Amino acid sequence: MLSLQLNPFPVLYTGRLMLKEITAADVNDLLVLRSDKNVMAYIDRPLANRQLMPWS
């Protein structure tokens, strides 16, 4: 059986990306992505509404 060690959460690097654990510091970037129709066209979730977010 596969066993994953995620504590601490690993950071993975590629030629173009850094993949890391999502934290509260990422909220604004995630909101931008979740409210973009072009991004969300491929994700089966409703668009986020920036106007409903007090920190936006």
Helices and strands as residue ranges (DSSP letters): E 12-13, E 18-19, G 24-26, H 27-34, H 37-40, G 50-52
